[in-house]
């Protein structure tokens, strides 16, 4: 059973990939794989941020 990763976990994974690209030893084949992983993580992060924003808007609307 897979569990949904937290925003913090997703950001940590994304940061690791970004740090890898900042390194001196970047292999092209591995870079493609890392880029694909980073893109998927970015999509998941965007989705969770949008969900959080929607929750905030709902809460704000309920108290105005």
C-alpha positions in Angstrom: 0.0 0.0 0.0 1.5 3.3 -1.0 1.1 6.4 1.1 1.0 9.9 -0.1 4.3 11.7 0.6 4.3 14.9 2.5 5.2 18.2 0.9 8.3 18.2 3.0 9.4 14.8 1.7 8.7 15.8 -1.9 10.7 19.0 -1.5 13.6 17.1 0.1 13.7 14.6 -2.9 13.5 17.5 -5.3 16.3 19.3 -3.6 18.5 16.2 -3.8 17.9 16.1 -7.6 18.8 19.8 -7.9 21.9 19.3 -5.9 22.9 16.4 -8.1 22.7 18.6 -11.2 24.8 21.2 -9.4 27.6 18.6 -9.1 30.6 18.2 -11.3 30.0 14.6 -12.5 26.8 14.7 -14.5 26.1 11.7 -16.8 23.8 12.4 -19.7 21.8 9.2 -19.3 21.4 9.6 -15.6 20.6 13.3 -16.1 17.6 12.3 -18.3 16.3 10.0 -15.6 16.9 12.6 -12.9 15.1 15.2 -15.0 12.1 13.0 -15.4 12.0 12.2 -11.7 12.3 16.0 -10.9 9.5 16.8 -13.3 7.2 14.2 -11.6 8.1 15.6 -8.2 7.5 19.2 -9.4 4.0 18.1 -10.6 3.2 16.5 -7.2 4.5 19.5 -5.3 2.4 21.8 -7.5 -0.7 19.6 -6.9 -0.2 19.6 -3.1 0.4 23.4 -3.0 -2.8 23.9 -5.0 -4.7 21.7 -2.6 -3.3 23.6 0.4 -4.3 26.9 -1.3 -7.8 25.7 -1.9 -8.1 24.7 1.8 -6.9 28.1 2.9 -9.4 29.9 0.6 -12.2 27.7 2.0 -11.2 28.4 5.6 -10.8 32.1 4.9 -14.2 32.3 3.2 -15.9 30.5 6.2 -14.5 33.1 8.6 -15.2 36.2 6.6 
